């Protein structure tokens, strides 16, 4: 499965803040959100790696609807919009993770090379104190997404320079098989519309990471 290739130098202030959550007692959940291409996946992965056995990373993208279902719904070209995810399934998983009353909870992982979610890919043992979850719509209040925020102990919003974000997003689409023109169209079209929805949630975050 393809994971994010990163070289981010982690801000020690962020690491200390995440570590404090892990040491607070019981199961805690840290959310990391931001627009497409913001770098939230990279930040979440680096944090999880730094915390080792004290943290597990669970991505919201594991709840993308399958390609076949998107085609059935006529939503294939809008993939990534709020209604192209199983938001209630994601909420149900967060509730199980928060309860921490099962020996292990298995979460799905979204494989970008396949453009599909793979169930049962991420084991989260009961004794892990911190779950880091990242995704676009953690602070959206409409529809099933509104149940996400109350399940998070903290939620951080990643806010990069917008030109850098767009360039990174275009490069990512090209890396996974789109032509330059297709990557640009996707990044400035449906991805940008989704970014505007996400940007409206910025002020609901506990911390803005620049």
C-alpha positions, 0 to 999 in steps of 0.5 A: 500500500502506498503511504505518504513520502515525506521529509517534514521536520516536526515542530517540537511544540506540536509533538509535545502537544500530541504527547501530552494528549497521549499521556492524559489517561484513557483513549484520546483522539487527535484530529488533523484537518485542512484542505486537499494538499495541505500536508495533513497526511504528512503531519499525521504520519510524522506525529504517529511515527514520533510517538511510536507505540503510543499512537496509531493513525486512522485516516478518514479517506478509508471511508471513500465510497467505492469506485463502483458505487460512485459510478452507480450514483453518478458521483465519480467526477465529484470524488472527494466531495463530502457526500462521496464518503461514508460519514456515518461509518467513519463516525461509528469507527471513531465511537469504537475507537473512543470507547477502547473496550475491544481488544483491537479495532481494525480500520480501513486504509485508502490506497491511492494507487488503487483509488480504493479503500481496503478494509481491516488494514489498520489494527488499533490495539486497546492499549494504544492511548492516542489515535490520530485521525486526519481528513478533510471534513472533521470540522464540517457541521452539516450532515453526518459529519457533525458527529465527528467533532464531539468525538475528538479531544483536539482538532488541528487545522493545517493551513499552508501557503495556497500556491504551495498547496495547489502545486503539491496537489497537482503533483500528487495527482500526476504521481498517481497517473493523471496527465498534467492537464487532468491534474490541473483541472481536478485541483482547480475544479472539484478539489478547490470547491471542496477546499472552500468548504473546508476553509469555512471550518478553520475557526472551529479548530483548536490549533491552526498549524502553518 
